[in-house]
Amino acid sequence: MSSTTTASKQSNSSIFVGLPAVPPNDPSLTSNTTQPRKVRKVVYADEQNEGMGARVRRSIGIPQLRNYSPFLMLDHFSVSRGAGFPDHPHRGQETITYLLEGAMDHEDFAGNRGTIWPGDLQFMTAGRGIMHAEIPRHDDTEKPVTGMQLWVDLPKNLKSCEPRYRDLRAKEIPTVEHDDGKVEVKIISGQSAGVNSVQELAYTPVWLLDVRIRPGGKLVQNMPSGWNVFAYTWDGTTKFSGGQSGSDGTKTAEKYHNVVFEQAGDAVVAEVDVDAESDARFILVAGMPLDQKVVQYGPFVLSSQEEVYQAMFDFQGHANGFERAEGWQSEIGKAMKH
């Protein structure tokens, strides 16, 4: 399938109603002095089953870290041949899927279809309702398809918006270097070293940076003031410093950990020992907290119990955004069964 999909065409023609990802005049982004954010907690991502035969390491949406506004869930997934995420609904949230290895096909009940490849992302706004399938494409390889999926809450006034997609291709993502080339940052959403990402990706303002730090490298990354921030590590060992000298409150995180930072402070400071055996890899994520109640039942994320009940009734009754769900089955889901 070509890199231009029906889904991405649809998103380009829709009206963007979200807030800017880079807040104008934010003091943490414009200040000449930097106060590092301290680490609040470190959570290990245990592996569990999800979908049909898929394995995920979930670090948000578990008892240790739940409803960390605006974040609802973070899964680091690994999907082998014959497994996947067949037809399922969503309402009230956005999902951000970042593919690390392999290829992932997508199809929904509105006729949108597409494929994302290594380094690509798909931003999906479920809004008032969507039903779709996400099935890995294995072709001639037996290697599992791996990546991340982040669920982000929608502001209450946007939970009834029309569904929207934006496919972001790897070639569209700017990359900057820090510390004489020992640090590489892919700016998926947000800003680093004065370089901004592609705009209008998610309605809820979110920063998403893919970071690689080589042995001996150090990153000082400013983050928006008052936003919630975490780093999820998936390779190597990273030290996160919470003091001006780098010695106060330093926490070391190996792979498969979610490092949650305090809201106070301007920047995240991360480094890798010069004698480390490998590079460190992690995503650094920030989001604007939403001052609203979260009531979630599976894929339905609303602001009251009554709204969740209504979402269930609407899905079962094929109404109020789910009209096209009646009798619908994805072609990629059917192929998965054979």
ZADO-1210 file (C-alpha; in nm, 4 decimals, padded with zeros to 6 digits):
<atoms>
<atom x="00.0000" y="00.0000" z="00.0000" code="MET" pos="1"/>
<atom x="00.1262" y="00.3479" z="-00.0821" code="SER" pos="2"/>
<atom x="00.2326" y="00.5868" z="00.1927" code="SER" pos="3"/>
<atom x="-00.0596" y="00.8188" z="00.1138" code="THR" pos="4"/>
<atom x="-00.3702" y="00.6785" z="00.2790" code="THR" pos="5"/>
<atom x="-00.7363" y="00.7622" z="00.2827" code="THR" pos="6"/>
<atom x="-00.7000" y="00.8308" z="00.6549" code="ALA" pos="7"/>
<atom x="-00.4287" y="01.0939" z="00.6130" code="SER" pos="8"/>
<atom x="-00.6206" y="01.2627" z="00.3319" code="LYS" pos="9"/>
<atom x="-00.9247" y="01.2844" z="00.5552" code="GLN" pos="10"/>
<atom x="-00.7310" y="01.4519" z="00.8357" code="SER" pos="11"/>
<atom x="-00.5808" y="01.7186" z="00.6101" code="ASN" pos="12"/>
<atom x="-00.9265" y="01.8349" z="00.5044" code="SER" pos="13"/>
<atom x="-01.0665" y="01.8588" z="00.8575" code="SER" pos="14"/>
<atom x="-01.0622" y="02.1662" z="01.0783" code="ILE" pos="15"/>
<atom x="-00.8090" y="02.1580" z="01.3615" code="PHE" pos="16"/>
<atom x="-00.9767" y="02.2604" z="01.6871" code="VAL" pos="17"/>
<atom x="-00.6983" y="02.1747" z="01.9322" code="GLY" pos="18"/>
<atom x="-00.4501" y="02.3906" z="02.1193" code="LEU" pos="19"/>
<atom x="-00.0903" y="02.4486" z="01.9996" code="PRO" pos="20"/>
<atom x="00.1633" y="02.1838" z="02.1017" code="ALA" pos="21"/>
<atom x="00.4249" y="02.4527" z="02.1774" code="VAL" pos="22"/>
<atom x="00.2733" y="02.7028" z="02.4232" code="PRO" pos="23"/>
<atom x="00.3620" y="03.0632" z="02.3279" code="PRO" pos="24"/>
<atom x="00.5658" y="03.2585" z="02.5842" code="ASN" pos="25"/>
<atom x="00.6032" y="02.9606" z="02.8166" code="ASP" pos="26"/>
<atom x="00.8576" y="03.0594" z="03.0872" code="PRO" pos="27"/>
<atom x="01.0133" y="02.7119" z="03.0961" code="SER" pos="28"/>
<atom x="01.0874" y="02.7316" z="02.7233" code="LEU" pos="29"/>
<atom x="01.2196" y="03.0883" z="02.7181" code="THR" pos="30"/>
<atom x="01.4139" y="03.1149" z="03.0453" code="SER" pos="31"/>
<atom x="01.7941" y="03.1436" z="03.0416" code="ASN" pos="32"/>
<atom x="01.8181" y="02.9409" z="03.3636" code="THR" pos="33"/>
<atom x="01.7115" y="02.5792" z="03.4036" code="THR" pos="34"/>
<atom x="01.5741" y="02.4029" z="03.7097" code="GLN" pos="35"/>
<atom x="01.5706" y="02.0240" z="03.6565" code="PRO" pos="36"/>
<atom x="01.2511" y="01.8341" z="03.7323" code="ARG" pos="37"/>
<atom x="01.2856" y="01.5787" z="04.0086" code="LYS" pos="38"/>
<atom x="01.1771" y="01.2182" z="03.9607" code="VAL" pos="39"/>
<atom x="00.8509" y="01.1432" z="04.1438" code="ARG" pos="40"/>
<atom x="00.8344" y="00.7678" z="04.0860" code="LYS" pos="41"/>
<atom x="00.9674" y="00.4882" z="03.8643" code="VAL" pos="42"/>
<atom x="00.7256" y="00.2173" z="03.7477" code="VAL" pos="43"/>
<atom x="00.8226" y="-00.1157" z="03.5883" code="TYR" pos="44"/>
<atom x="00.6131" y="-00.2208" z="03.2867" code="ALA" pos="45"/>
<atom x="00.5146" y="-00.5840" z="03.3344" code="ASP" pos="46"/>
<atom x="00.4266" y="-00.7852" z="03.0241" code="GLU" pos="47"/>
<atom x="00.0638" y="-00.8940" z="02.9782" code="GLN" pos="48"/>
<atom x="-00.1797" y="-01.0192" z="02.7150" code="ASN" pos="49"/>
<atom x="-00.3856" y="-00.7749" z="02.5097" code="GLU" pos="50"/>
<atom x="-00.6070" y="-00.7912" z="02.2012" code="GLY" pos="51"/>
<atom x="-00.5887" y="-01.1275" z="02.0257" code="MET" pos="52"/>
<atom x="-00.2586" y="-01.2921" z="02.1136" code="GLY" pos="53"/>
<atom x="-00.0605" y="-00.9693" z="02.1447" code="ALA" pos="54"/>
<atom x="00.1797" y="-00.8948" z="02.4288" code="ARG" pos="55"/>
<atom x="00.2148" y="-00.5489" z="02.5806" code="VAL" pos="56"/>
<atom x="00.4176" y="-00.3856" z="02.8545" code="ARG" pos="57"/>
<atom x="00.1734" y="-00.1403" z="03.0146" code="ARG" pos="58"/>
<atom x="00.3124" y="00.1372" z="03.2348" code="SER" pos="59"/>
<atom x="00.0198" y="00.3836" z="03.2418" code="ILE" pos="60"/>
<atom x="-00.3309" y="00.2568" z="03.3138" code="GLY" pos="61"/>
<atom x="-00.2174" y="00.0235" z="03.5913" code="ILE" pos="62"/>
<atom x="-00.2703" y="00.0604" z="03.9701" code="PRO" pos="63"/>
<atom x="00.0736" y="00.2190" z="04.0168" code="GLN" pos="64"/>
<atom x="00.0052" y="00.4886" z="03.7550" code="LEU" pos="65"/>
<atom x="-00.3527" y="00.5580" z="03.6529" code="ARG" pos="66"/>
<atom x="-00.5233" y="00.8655" z="03.5001" code="ASN" pos="67"/>
<atom x="-00.2017" y="01.0689" z="03.4914" code="TYR" pos="68"/>
<atom x="-00.3794" y="01.3520" z="03.3096" code="SER" pos="69"/>
<atom x="-00.4010" y="01.3790" z="03.0177" code="PRO" pos="70"/>
<atom x="-00.2524" y="01.0283" z="02.9798" code="PHE" pos="71"/>
<atom x="-00.4780" y="00.7242" z="03.0114" code="LEU" pos="72"/>
<atom x="-00.2635" y="00.4331" z="02.8943" code="MET" pos="73"/>
<atom x="00.0793" y="00.3524" z="02.7520" code="LEU" pos="74"/>
<atom x="00.1463" y="00.0131" z="02.5927" code="ASP" pos="75"/>
<atom x="00.4795" y="-00.1056" z="02.4531" code="HIS" pos="76"/>
<atom x="00.3479" y="-00.3770" z="02.2228" code="PHE" pos="77"/>
<atom x="00.4984" y="-00.6824" z="02.0548" code="SER" pos="78"/>
<atom x="00.2751" y="-00.8665" z="01.8090" code="VAL" pos="79"/>
<atom x="00.3692" y="-01.1937" z="01.6402" code="SER" pos="80"/>
<atom x="00.2165" y="-01.3484" z="01.3307" code="ARG" pos="81"/>
<atom x="-00.1487" y="-01.4407" z="01.3801" code="GLY" pos="82"/>
<atom x="-00.2000" y="-01.1888" z="01.6617" code="ALA" pos="83"/>
<atom x="-00.3325" y="-00.8337" z="01.6583" code="GLY" pos="84"/>
<atom x="-00.6061" y="-00.5947" z="01.7624" code="PHE" pos="85"/>
<atom x="-00.9211" y="-00.6896" z="01.5674" code="PRO" pos="86"/>
<atom x="-01.2419" y="-00.4824" z="01.5348" code="ASP" pos="87"/>
<atom x="-01.3050" y="-00.2693" z="01.8453" code="HIS" pos="88"/>
<atom x="-01.4658" y="00.0688" z="01.9292" code="PRO" pos="89"/>
<atom x="-01.3413" y="00.3923" z="02.0892" code="HIS" pos="90"/>
<atom x="-01.5076" y="00.7059" z="02.2207" code="ARG" pos="91"/>
<atom x="-01.3749" y="01.0121" z="02.4021" code="GLY" pos="92"/>
<atom x="-00.9969" y="00.9812" z="02.3607" code="GLN" pos="93"/>
<atom x="-00.7062" y="01.0138" z="02.1203" code="GLU" pos="94"/>
<atom x="-00.4585" y="00.7361" z="02.0458" code="THR" pos="95"/>
<atom x="-00.1012" y="00.7844" z="01.9270" code="ILE" pos="96"/>
<atom x="00.0648" y="00.4790" z="01.7719" code="THR" pos="97"/>
<atom x="00.4419" y="00.4885" z="01.7132" code="TYR" pos="98"/>
<atom x="00.5842" y="00.1966" z="01.5168" code="LEU" pos="99"/>
<atom x="00.9381" y="00.0834" z="01.5976" code="LEU" pos="100"/>
<atom x="00.9707" y="-00.2352" z="01.3903" code="GLU" pos="101"/>
<atom x="00.7562" y="-00.3974" z="01.1224" code="GLY" pos="102"/>
<atom x="00.4362" y="-00.2671" z="00.9633" code="ALA" pos="103"/>
<atom x="00.0831" y="-00.2160" z="01.0927" code="MET" pos="104"/>
<atom x="-00.2371" y="-00.2063" z="00.8835" code="ASP" pos="105"/>
<atom x="-00.5348" y="-00.0010" z="00.9942" code="HIS" pos="106"/>
<atom x="-00.8990" y="-00.0027" z="00.8802" code="GLU" pos="107"/>
<atom x="-01.2145" y="00.1581" z="01.0191" code="ASP" pos="108"/>
<atom x="-01.5904" y="00.1535" z="00.9574" code="PHE" pos="109"/>
<atom x="-01.5770" y="00.4812" z="00.7612" code="ALA" pos="110"/>
<atom x="-01.3704" y="00.3194" z="00.4852" code="GLY" pos="111"/>
<atom x="-01.0343" y="00.4631" z="00.5937" code="ASN" pos="112"/>
<atom x="-00.7412" y="00.2272" z="00.5446" code="ARG" pos="113"/>
<atom x="-00.3671" y="00.2651" z="00.5700" code="GLY" pos="114"/>
<atom x="-00.0332" y="00.1231" z="00.6756" code="THR" pos="115"/>
<atom x="00.2341" y="00.2670" z="00.9014" code="ILE" pos="116"/>
<atom x="00.5964" y="00.1556" z="00.8751" code="TRP" pos="117"/>
<atom x="00.9022" y="00.1771" z="01.1064" code="PRO" pos="118"/>
<atom x="00.9338" y="00.5311" z="01.2418" code="GLY" pos="119"/>
<atom x="00.5805" y="00.6299" z="01.1341" code="ASP" pos="120"/>
<atom x="00.2987" y="00.7380" z="01.3633" code="LEU" pos="121"/>
<atom x="-00.0763" y="00.7517" z="01.3512" code="GLN" pos="122"/>
<atom x="-00.2684" y="01.0082" z="01.5554" code="PHE" pos="123"/>
<atom x="-00.6344" y="00.9085" z="01.5903" code="MET" pos="124"/>
<atom x="-00.9045" y="01.1213" z="01.7504" code="THR" pos="125"/>
<atom x="-01.1931" y="00.8893" z="01.8395" code="ALA" pos="126"/>
<atom x="-01.4270" y="01.1730" z="01.9358" code="GLY" pos="127"/>
<atom x="-01.7944" y="01.0700" z="01.9329" code="ARG" pos="128"/>
<atom x="-01.7153" y="00.7216" z="01.8099" code="GLY" pos="129"/>
<atom x="-01.5038" y="00.5043" z="01.5845" code="ILE" pos="130"/>
<atom x="-01.4709" y="00.1310" z="01.5253" code="MET" pos="131"/>
<atom x="-01.1498" y="00.0021" z="01.3749" code="HIS" pos="132"/>
<atom x="-00.8918" y="-00.2750" z="01.3576" code="ALA" pos="133"/>
<atom x="-00.5118" y="-00.2669" z="01.3884" code="GLU" pos="134"/>
<atom x="-00.3433" y="-00.5751" z="01.2429" code="ILE" pos="135"/>
<atom x="00.0341" y="-00.6234" z="01.1994" code="PRO" pos="136"/>
<atom x="00.1618" y="-00.6961" z="00.8500" code="ARG" pos="137"/>
<atom x="00.4269" y="-00.9661" z="00.8620" code="HIS" pos="138"/>
<atom x="00.4747" y="-01.0468" z="00.4908" code="ASP" pos="139"/>
<atom x="00.7839" y="-01.2703" z="00.4698" code="ASP" pos="140"/>
<atom x="00.9199" y="-01.2153" z="00.8203" code="THR" pos="141"/>
<atom x="00.8490" y="-01.3915" z="01.1476" code="GLU" pos="142"/>
<atom x="00.9845" y="-01.1019" z="01.3549" code="LYS" pos="143"/>
<atom x="00.7241" y="-00.9456" z="01.5841" code="PRO" pos="144"/>
<atom x="00.5880" y="-00.6015" z="01.5070" code="VAL" pos="145"/>
<atom x="00.6785" y="-00.3640" z="01.7920" code="THR" pos="146"/>
<atom x="00.5830" y="-00.0132" z="01.8896" code="GLY" pos="147"/>
<atom x="00.4110" y="00.2128" z="02.1411" code="MET" pos="148"/>
<atom x="00.0503" y="00.3183" z="02.1784" code="GLN" pos="149"/>
<atom x="-00.0409" y="00.6115" z="02.4015" code="LEU" pos="150"/>
<atom x="-00.4009" y="00.6968" z="02.4947" code="TRP" pos="151"/>
<atom x="-00.4641" y="01.0657" z="02.5633" code="VAL" pos="152"/>
<atom x="-00.7813" y="01.2086" z="02.7141" code="ASP" pos="153"/>
<atom x="-00.9820" y="01.4603" z="02.5118" code="LEU" pos="154"/>
<atom x="-01.1073" y="01.7858" z="02.6666" code="PRO" pos="155"/>
<atom x="-01.4706" y="01.7409" z="02.7689" code="LYS" pos="156"/>
<atom x="-01.5938" y="01.9871" z="02.5043" code="ASN" pos="157"/>
<atom x="-01.4246" y="01.7826" z="02.2277" code="LEU" pos="158"/>
<atom x="-01.5399" y="01.4337" z="02.3266" code="LYS" pos="159"/>
<atom x="-01.8282" y="01.4590" z="02.0783" code="SER" pos="160"/>
<atom x="-01.6164" y="01.5832" z="01.7868" code="CYS" pos="161"/>
<atom x="-01.5955" y="01.3941" z="01.4585" code="GLU" pos="162"/>
<atom x="-01.3255" y="01.1233" z="01.4340" code="PRO" pos="163"/>
<atom x="-00.9997" y="01.2408" z="01.2791" code="ARG" pos="164"/>
<atom x="-00.6699" y="01.0866" z="01.1642" code="TYR" pos="165"/>
<atom x="-00.3227" y="01.2184" z="01.0941" code="ARG" pos="166"/>
<atom x="-00.0527" y="00.9825" z="00.9668" code="ASP" pos="167"/>
<atom x="00.2954" y="01.1207" z="01.0397" code="LEU" pos="168"/>
<atom x="00.5688" y="00.9653" z="00.8274" code="ARG" pos="169"/>
<atom x="00.9235" y="00.9111" z="00.9547" code="ALA" pos="170"/>
<atom x="01.0602" y="01.1403" z="00.6841" code="LYS" pos="171"/>
<atom x="00.8446" y="01.4277" z="00.8168" code="GLU" pos="172"/>
<atom x="00.9973" y="01.4140" z="01.1663" code="ILE" pos="173"/>
<atom x="01.2814" y="01.6620" z="01.2301" code="PRO" pos="174"/>
<atom x="01.5889" y="01.5357" z="01.4183" code="THR" pos="175"/>
<atom x="01.8331" y="01.7454" z="01.6221" code="VAL" pos="176"/>
<atom x="02.1591" y="01.6662" z="01.7996" code="GLU" pos="177"/>
<atom x="02.2776" y="01.7738" z="02.1454" code="HIS" pos="178"/>
<atom x="02.6076" y="01.7406" z="02.3331" code="ASP" pos="179"/>
<atom x="02.8337" y="01.7319" z="02.0256" code="ASP" pos="180"/>
<atom x="02.6357" y="01.4562" z="01.8578" code="GLY" pos="181"/>
<atom x="02.6206" y="01.2205" z="02.1563" code="LYS" pos="182"/>
<atom x="02.2452" y="01.2805" z="02.1867" code="VAL" pos="183"/>
<atom x="01.9868" y="01.2506" z="01.9083" code="GLU" pos="184"/>
<atom x="01.6273" y="01.3682" z="01.9476" code="VAL" pos="185"/>
<atom x="01.3477" y="01.2998" z="01.6993" code="LYS" pos="186"/>
<atom x="01.0879" y="01.5743" z="01.7469" code="ILE" pos="187"/>
<atom x="00.7631" y="01.3876" z="01.6848" code="ILE" pos="188"/>
<atom x="00.5605" y="01.6542" z="01.8629" code="SER" pos="189"/>
<atom x="00.6931" y="01.9541" z="02.0517" code="GLY" pos="190"/>
<atom x="01.0262" y="02.1324" z="02.0449" code="GLN" pos="191"/>
<atom x="01.3946" y="02.0611" z="02.1005" code="SER" pos="192"/>
<atom x="01.6975" y="02.2848" z="02.0437" code="ALA" pos="193"/>
<atom x="01.4659" y="02.5524" z="01.9059" code="GLY" pos="194"/>
<atom x="01.3244" y="02.3230" z="01.6357" code="VAL" pos="195"/>
<atom x="00.9480" y="02.2639" z="01.6251" code="ASN" pos="196"/>
<atom x="00.7628" y="01.9524" z="01.5131" code="SER" pos="197"/>
<atom x="00.4951" y="01.9224" z="01.2483" code="VAL" pos="198"/>
<atom x="00.1880" y="02.1004" z="01.3849" code="GLN" pos="199"/>
<atom x="-00.1777" y="02.0062" z="01.4383" code="GLU" pos="200"/>
<atom x="-00.1249" y="01.6413" z="01.5306" code="LEU" pos="201"/>
<atom x="-00.3377" y="01.5914" z="01.8442" code="ALA" pos="202"/>
<atom x="-00.6219" y="01.8022" z="01.9838" code="TYR" pos="203"/>
<atom x="-00.4893" y="01.7675" z="02.3394" code="THR" pos="204"/>
<atom x="-00.1444" y="01.9336" z="02.3535" code="PRO" pos="205"/>
<atom x="00.1213" y="01.6624" z="02.3835" code="VAL" pos="206"/>
<atom x="00.4982" y="01.6520" z="02.3374" code="TRP" pos="207"/>
<atom x="00.6542" y="01.3274" z="02.2158" code="LEU" pos="208"/>
<atom x="01.0302" y="01.3039" z="02.1708" code="LEU" pos="209"/>
<atom x="01.2262" y="00.9919" z="02.0708" code="ASP" pos="210"/>
<atom x="01.5667" y="01.0149" z="02.2435" code="VAL" pos="211"/>
<atom x="01.8902" y="00.8246" z="02.1873" code="ARG" pos="212"/>
<atom x="02.1830" y="00.8967" z="02.4214" code="ILE" pos="213"/>
<atom x="02.5206" y="00.7441" z="02.3437" code="ARG" pos="214"/>
<atom x="02.7726" y="00.6589" z="02.6198" code="PRO" pos="215"/>
<atom x="02.9003" y="00.9792" z="02.7785" code="GLY" pos="216"/>
<atom x="02.6099" y="01.1860" z="02.6432" code="GLY" pos="217"/>
<atom x="02.3842" y="01.4219" z="02.8366" code="LYS" pos="218"/>
<atom x="02.0524" y="01.5837" z="02.7477" code="LEU" pos="219"/>
<atom x="01.8943" y="01.8885" z="02.9099" code="VAL" pos="220"/>
<atom x="01.5472" y="01.9099" z="02.7567" code="GLN" pos="221"/>
<atom x="01.3166" y="02.1956" z="02.8507" code="ASN" pos="222"/>
<atom x="00.9498" y="02.1000" z="02.8920" code="MET" pos="223"/>
<atom x="00.6347" y="02.3158" z="02.9097" code="PRO" pos="224"/>
<atom x="00.5635" y="02.4671" z="03.2497" code="SER" pos="225"/>
<atom x="00.3077" y="02.2832" z="03.4618" code="GLY" pos="226"/>
<atom x="00.2636" y="01.9936" z="03.2199" code="TRP" pos="227"/>
<atom x="00.2842" y="01.6318" z="03.3310" code="ASN" pos="228"/>
<atom x="00.5987" y="01.4603" z="03.2029" code="VAL" pos="229"/>
<atom x="00.7265" y="01.1027" z="03.1878" code="PHE" pos="230"/>
<atom x="00.9987" y="00.9039" z="03.0127" code="ALA" pos="231"/>
<atom x="00.9521" y="00.5426" z="02.9045" code="TYR" pos="232"/>
<atom x="01.2813" y="00.3554" z="02.8601" code="THR" pos="233"/>
<atom x="01.3054" y="00.0657" z="02.6166" code="TRP" pos="234"/>
<atom x="01.6804" y="00.0114" z="02.5782" code="ASP" pos="235"/>
<atom x="01.9983" y="00.0706" z="02.7722" code="GLY" pos="236"/>
<atom x="02.0385" y="00.2403" z="03.1110" code="THR" pos="237"/>
<atom x="01.9629" y="00.6082" z="03.1714" code="THR" pos="238"/>
<atom x="02.0346" y="00.8354" z="03.4680" code="LYS" pos="239"/>
<atom x="01.7768" y="01.1077" z="03.5325" code="PHE" pos="240"/>
<atom x="01.9027" y="01.3948" z="03.7492" code="SER" pos="241"/>
<atom x="01.6825" y="01.6111" z="03.9686" code="GLY" pos="242"/>
<atom x="01.9325" y="01.8635" z="04.1023" code="GLY" pos="243"/>
<atom x="02.1418" y="02.1468" z="03.9641" code="GLN" pos="244"/>
<atom x="02.4615" y="01.9508" z="04.0224" code="SER" pos="245"/>
<atom x="02.3220" y="01.6271" z="03.8798" code="GLY" pos="246"/>
<atom x="02.3830" y="01.4502" z="04.2117" code="SER" pos="247"/>
<atom x="02.0627" y="01.5447" z="04.3944" code="ASP" pos="248"/>
<atom x="01.7834" y="01.2939" z="04.3440" code="GLY" pos="249"/>
<atom x="01.9436" y="01.1029" z="04.0580" code="THR" pos="250"/>
<atom x="01.7476" y="00.7940" z="03.9543" code="LYS" pos="251"/>
<atom x="01.8761" y="00.5170" z="03.7282" code="THR" pos="252"/>
<atom x="01.6303" y="00.3404" z="03.4980" code="ALA" pos="253"/>
<atom x="01.6963" y="00.0306" z="03.2899" code="GLU" pos="254"/>
<atom x="01.4707" y="-00.0699" z="03.0004" code="LYS" pos="255"/>
<atom x="01.0935" y="-00.1154" z="03.0409" code="TYR" pos="256"/>
<atom x="01.0495" y="00.1511" z="03.3093" code="HIS" pos="257"/>
<atom x="00.8276" y="00.4584" z="03.3212" code="ASN" pos="258"/>
<atom x="00.9991" y="00.7511" z="03.4934" code="VAL" pos="259"/>
<atom x="00.7459" y="01.0077" z="03.6194" code="VAL" pos="260"/>
<atom x="00.8627" y="01.3624" z="03.6956" code="PHE" pos="261"/>
<atom x="00.7383" y="01.6292" z="03.9338" code="GLU" pos="262"/>
<atom x="00.5531" y="01.9246" z="03.7789" code="GLN" pos="263"/>
<atom x="00.7946" y="02.1751" z="03.9344" code="ALA" pos="264"/>
<atom x="01.0992" y="02.2588" z="03.7256" code="GLY" pos="265"/>
<atom x="01.1835" y="02.3535" z="03.3697" code="ASP" pos="266"/>
<atom x="01.3708" y="02.0597" z="03.2196" code="ALA" pos="267"/>
<atom x="01.4402" y="01.6881" z="03.2204" code="VAL" pos="268"/>
<atom x="01.8080" y="01.6018" z="03.2591" code="VAL" pos="269"/>
<atom x="01.9178" y="01.2591" z="03.1325" code="ALA" pos="270"/>
<atom x="02.2612" y="01.1066" z="03.0786" code="GLU" pos="271"/>
<atom x="02.4415" y="00.7802" z="03.0099" code="VAL" pos="272"/>
<atom x="02.7665" y="00.6735" z="03.1741" code="ASP" pos="273"/>
<atom x="03.0706" y="00.7026" z="02.9514" code="VAL" pos="274"/>
<atom x="03.1542" y="00.3346" z="03.0081" code="ASP" pos="275"/>
<atom x="02.8010" y="00.2108" z="02.9296" code="ALA" pos="276"/>
<atom x="02.7856" y="-00.0928" z="02.7011" code="GLU" pos="277"/>
<atom x="02.5056" y="00.0440" z="02.4811" code="SER" pos="278"/>
<atom x="02.3071" y="00.3510" z="02.3863" code="ASP" pos="279"/>
<atom x="02.0002" y="00.4414" z="02.5906" code="ALA" pos="280"/>
<atom x="01.6637" y="00.4784" z="02.4149" code="ARG" pos="281"/>
<atom x="01.3494" y="00.6312" z="02.5568" code="PHE" pos="282"/>
<atom x="01.0485" y="00.8394" z="02.4654" code="ILE" pos="283"/>
<atom x="01.0066" y="01.1640" z="02.6559" code="LEU" pos="284"/>
<atom x="00.6417" y="01.2670" z="02.6762" code="VAL" pos="285"/>
<atom x="00.4641" y="01.5743" z="02.8154" code="ALA" pos="286"/>
<atom x="00.0966" y="01.6637" z="02.8218" code="GLY" pos="287"/>
<atom x="-00.1191" y="01.9529" z="02.9390" code="MET" pos="288"/>
<atom x="-00.3232" y="01.8325" z="03.2395" code="PRO" pos="289"/>
<atom x="-00.7000" y="01.8478" z="03.1942" code="LEU" pos="290"/>
<atom x="-00.9089" y="01.9681" z="03.4871" code="ASP" pos="291"/>
<atom x="-01.1876" y="01.7145" z="03.4463" code="GLN" pos="292"/>
<atom x="-01.3121" y="01.3840" z="03.5850" code="LYS" pos="293"/>
<atom x="-01.2162" y="01.0641" z="03.4039" code="VAL" pos="294"/>
<atom x="-01.4640" y="00.7768" z="03.3918" code="VAL" pos="295"/>
<atom x="-01.3423" y="00.4891" z="03.1774" code="GLN" pos="296"/>
<atom x="-01.4892" y="00.1566" z="03.0773" code="TYR" pos="297"/>
<atom x="-01.2542" y="-00.0205" z="02.8377" code="GLY" pos="298"/>
<atom x="-01.2329" y="00.1864" z="02.5165" code="PRO" pos="299"/>
<atom x="-01.4924" y="00.4426" z="02.6309" code="PHE" pos="300"/>
<atom x="-01.3458" y="00.7439" z="02.8153" code="VAL" pos="301"/>
<atom x="-01.5956" y="01.0046" z="02.9332" code="LEU" pos="302"/>
<atom x="-01.6519" y="01.2441" z="03.2228" code="SER" pos="303"/>
<atom x="-01.9421" y="01.0756" z="03.4059" code="SER" pos="304"/>
<atom x="-02.0867" y="00.7301" z="03.4670" code="GLN" pos="305"/>
<atom x="-02.3999" y="00.8314" z="03.2772" code="GLU" pos="306"/>
<atom x="-02.1946" y="00.9179" z="02.9686" code="GLU" pos="307"/>
<atom x="-02.0193" y="00.5802" z="02.9831" code="VAL" pos="308"/>
<atom x="-02.3558" y="00.4020" z="03.0013" code="TYR" pos="309"/>
<atom x="-02.4718" y="00.6101" z="02.7049" code="GLN" pos="310"/>
<atom x="-02.1613" y="00.5134" z="02.5064" code="ALA" pos="311"/>
<atom x="-02.2339" y="00.1460" z="02.5696" code="MET" pos="312"/>
<atom x="-02.5978" y="00.1881" z="02.4651" code="PHE" pos="313"/>
<atom x="-02.4941" y="00.3840" z="02.1541" code="ASP" pos="314"/>
<atom x="-02.2442" y="00.1196" z="02.0481" code="PHE" pos="315"/>
<atom x="-02.4859" y="-00.1669" z="02.1044" code="GLN" pos="316"/>
<atom x="-02.7692" y="00.0248" z="01.9383" code="GLY" pos="317"/>
<atom x="-02.5589" y="00.1635" z="01.6506" code="HIS" pos="318"/>
<atom x="-02.6463" y="00.5246" z="01.7291" code="ALA" pos="319"/>
<atom x="-02.4877" y="00.8682" z="01.7927" code="ASN" pos="320"/>
<atom x="-02.1639" y="00.8052" z="01.6060" code="GLY" pos="321"/>
<atom x="-02.1767" y="00.4253" z="01.5875" code="PHE" pos="322"/>
<atom x="-02.4373" y="00.3942" z="01.3092" code="GLU" pos="323"/>
<atom x="-02.1829" y="00.2407" z="01.0715" code="ARG" pos="324"/>
<atom x="-02.0813" y="-00.0252" z="01.3243" code="ALA" pos="325"/>
<atom x="-02.3920" y="-00.2316" z="01.2476" code="GLU" pos="326"/>
<atom x="-02.2838" y="-00.5416" z="01.0563" code="GLY" pos="327"/>
<atom x="-01.9380" y="-00.3990" z="00.9876" code="TRP" pos="328"/>
<atom x="-01.6325" y="-00.6255" z="00.9787" code="GLN" pos="329"/>
<atom x="-01.2871" y="-00.5118" z="00.8738" code="SER" pos="330"/>
<atom x="-01.1228" y="-00.6898" z="00.5825" code="GLU" pos="331"/>
<atom x="-00.7921" y="-00.7061" z="00.7679" code="ILE" pos="332"/>
<atom x="-00.9714" y="-00.8587" z="01.0670" code="GLY" pos="333"/>
<atom x="-01.1291" y="-01.1237" z="00.8469" code="LYS" pos="334"/>
<atom x="-00.7895" y="-01.2099" z="00.6983" code="ALA" pos="335"/>
<atom x="-00.6463" y="-01.2477" z="01.0466" code="MET" pos="336"/>
<atom x="-00.8940" y="-01.5281" z="01.1224" code="LYS" pos="337"/>
<atom x="-00.7735" y="-01.7418" z="00.8308" code="HIS" pos="338"/>
</atoms>
